[in-house]
Amino acid sequence: MNTEKIQNIIHFYVLASTLKDKIRSGWKVWHIERERVESVAEHIYGTCMLAIAIDSEYDFKIDLMKVIKMLVIHELEEIELKDFTPFDKIKNEEKRKMGKIAVEDVLKDLTKKEELLELIEEFENMKTKEAIFAKMCDKLESDIQCKLYCEEGSLDINKAENKPHLEDYRIKKYMQEGEKTISDFWIENHKKEILHQDKVFEEIADYIKNNNLLE
């Protein structure tokens, strides 16, 4: 019995499992009213299911397994870091530096550590079609979940606690453009950030915004 290898597996699994209980910060920021709120691990699951569905319906000619691995491991930094939101006003360069240190620590005992770190770097750099596809799935899944929470009444932009957020210059800009819900803000922001790069993802985002998903 190779006790060391087994210990490495269990140690990594225990660390990764903490994401089952780590609630996504975006929902807290917008003062969600819900007894049970999505965890980071549930978000990861959602991104993978979304990737499988989109790959099924459209011919992206991607390595889906590589995409799934990217989606699963790129959130590992949140084991040690908080789930940053745009309101944290942290620069991307600083966040990536902190994230890299955190992930290296989480993966330090695994034999394939370097391979996994390279995969995360590929995801962050978005230089391959798999990385771009994975990044768009990550953003789009958040948009779908946000729309679902808005539809069920768990997220209300008019809630008193949300008033300070309405003074944010980004939110003000979207409101001036006619966006009215938290879901509208998320979708439009992600479209400008990355989803505009692909017609399929942009069309899915528009459908999410303009249709009731719970009907």
N, C-alpha and C positions, 0 to 999 in steps of 0.2 A: 504493500500500500504506500502510495506517495502522499504522505500526510501534508507536506508543504503545498503541493498543488491543490489539494482539497481545501486547505485553509485559505489559499488565495481566492478560490472560487467563492467560498462562503463569505469571506470578508467583503469582497466586491459586491456580492448579492445583497448583503445586509445594508451596505452603504446605499446602493441603488434603490433599495426598497423604501428608504426614508422619503423618497419622492411621492410615494403613495399617500402620504399624510401632509405633504407640503402644498398649501393652497396657492393657486395662481394669484399673484399680487394685483393684477389688473382689476379683478372683481372687487377686491377690498378697497382699492383706490376710489372706485365709483360707488362704494357703499351698497353693495348688493344685499338684497333682503331675501335670503334663502337659507333654509336649515342646512342643506348639504350643498357645498360649493366644489367645483371642479379642482382636482389636485393636478400637480405637474405631471404625474404618471398617467392620469386620465387624458391630459392633453396630448401626451406622447402617443397613447393608444389611438386617439382620434386622428392624429396626423398620419399614422400608418394606414388606418382604414380608408382615409381620404385618398392617399397615394394609390392604394390598391384599386379603388373605384375609378379614379381618373385614368389610370393606366389601362384599365379594362375597356373604357369607353372611347379613348382617344389613342392614336398611334404616335406616341412620343419617341419611340425607339430608344428607350433608356434601360439601364441595368437596374431593375426594380429592387433587387436584393440590396444593392449598394445604397439606393435611396432609403430603404427601410433602416439600414444600419446607421446612416447619417441621422435620420429622424430620432432614432432611439437613443443614440449616445451624445448628441450635441447638447442635451439639457443636463448632462451630468455635472456641469459646473454649479448648478443650483443646489447640489448636495451641500456645498460649503458656502455659497453666496446666496444673497437674496434674489428673488425674481424681479429684476429691475423693470421699471416702466418708464415711458417718456417723461413723466413728471419728476423722476429722480434727477433729471438733468445731468446725467453722467455721459461723458464723451465716449463714442464708440471705441476709440483707441484704448482708453482706460479700461472700459468694460472687457474688451478682448484680452488685454494683458492680465487682468484679474482672473478671467475665465480660464485662460491657459494654465495659470499656476494652480488653480483649483482642480482642473481636470487631470493634470499631471499627478497630483496628489491622490486623487481617487483611483487612477489607473496604475499606480506605481508598482503594484504586486503582480500584475498580469503579464504573461510572457509576450502577448501581442500588443503591449502598450504603445509602441511606436507606430504600429500600423493603425491603431485606433485614433491616435493623436493626429496622424496625417489625414485621416478621414474627416475629422472635425475641422481641420484647417481648410480642407477642400470645400467643405460646406460653407465655412465663413467667407472664403475668398470668392465663391460663386464663379469659378472659371470653367467649370464643366457643366454639361447639360443635366447631369444627375444632381449636382449641387444646386443649380438654379431651380430645378423641379422640386427638390426637397425644401428649399427655402420658401418657395411659393406655397407649398402644402402647409408649412408651418404657419404662415400668415393667414392663409385662407381658412384653416381650421379654427383659428381664433375668431375670425369674422363670423363663421357659422355659429359657434357657441355663443358669441355676443348677441347675435340676432335672436337665437332661441331664448336666451335669458330676458331679452327685451320683450319678446312676444308674450312670455308667460308673466310679465310684470315684475320680475325680480330686479331689473335695472331701470331706474327712472331718473332721467336727466334733471327733472324739476324738483327732485328731493332737496330739501334745504341744505343738507351736508355737501351737496355737489356744487353749490353756488360758487365757491372759490375756483373750481376748475373751469367754470365758464369765462373766467377772466384771462385764462391762458390764451396767448395770441393765436395759437394753432386752432383752438376750439372756436374762438371768435371768427376766424377766417372761414371755417366750415359753416358756421351759423349764417354768416353773411351770404354764403353761396347757396343757402337754402336747406342745409342738412339740419335735421331736427332731433335725432335720437343718438344715443351713445353708439349704437350699431352703425349708424350713418357715418359717424366720425371715424370709427375703426376701419370700415370698408374703404372709404375714400382715402384715408391716410395710407393704407396698404396698397391701394391701386397706384398711387403716386410714387410710393416707395419702391415697389417691385412688380406688382401684378400686371402693370401696363406693358411689361416686356413680352407677355404672351397673350394672344387673343383668347385662347380657351380659358385661362385663369381669369382674365378680365371679364369675360362673358359670365362665368360662374359667379363672380363677385357681384356683377350687376343683377343677376337673377336673385341672389341672396338678398340684396338690398330692396328689390322691388316686389318681392313676393312673400306671402305668409308661409313659413316653412312648417308650421304646425297644423295646417289645414289638411 
